[in-house]
Amino acid sequence: MHVPDGFISDPIQLGIYAIIYIVLMALIINKYRKNHTEKDIPKIALFTVVILIVQLIELPLPVPACVHISLITVMALYDLESSALVYTFVTLAQAFLGEGGISTLGINMLNLAIIAPYIAYYAYKAIQRYDKNLALFLSGFITITLLGIIVSIEYAIAGTYPITFGLTVITPIEMIVGVIEGFVTIVVMNALHKIKPELTPVLNE
């Protein structure tokens, strides 16, 4: 979920989030360069366009943020470093399309391009030994739900909403979105595995 312009207005807090994102992203890019070649760049562009189009479909839910299917788990399970790059570009494009915000780019990129993919990836890895479809569902569900909690905490720190509002209003709604995300993750990952197995390396393990 995105944090819109104006919901966190303290420039110091926004600056801190942006700095954290830049530092972590620099480390990810360094790792990406070691593990990938220029041949992977077209894939980054393709994934960015596809995910951007999917995320243009808004879910009509009463929550103070933009809500939609994210496909974060799908992208993270393909490749973590690529996922961070893709969601950086997606979040940047969305900000200029009026979704999310310009002033909150740092916090949104931190949440969506770095924190969320790593949650998705390691949630799946922790559960896959029991059942892969269950792991796919829970990875999507847990990622979106935890994003709701994380944004609730960020709002509370900024003084936008009390933490009780975040945990009793924002997070439960994100849990509903998480259920949808979980089922979509199962469908998309299994479809990709049948059509193009190299895009779902974790299902080949």
Secondary structure, DSSP 8 states (H G I E B T S, - for coil): ----TTSS--HHHHHHHHHHHHHHHHHHHHHHHHH--GGGHHHHHHHHHHHHHHHTSB----SSS--B---HHHHHHH-HHHHHHHHHHHHHHHHHTTSS-STTHHHHHIIIIIIHHHHHHHHHHHHTTT-HHHHHHHHHHHHHHHHHHHHHHHHHHHTSS-HHHIIIIIHHHHHHHHHHHHHHHHHHHHHHHHH-GGG-GGGG-
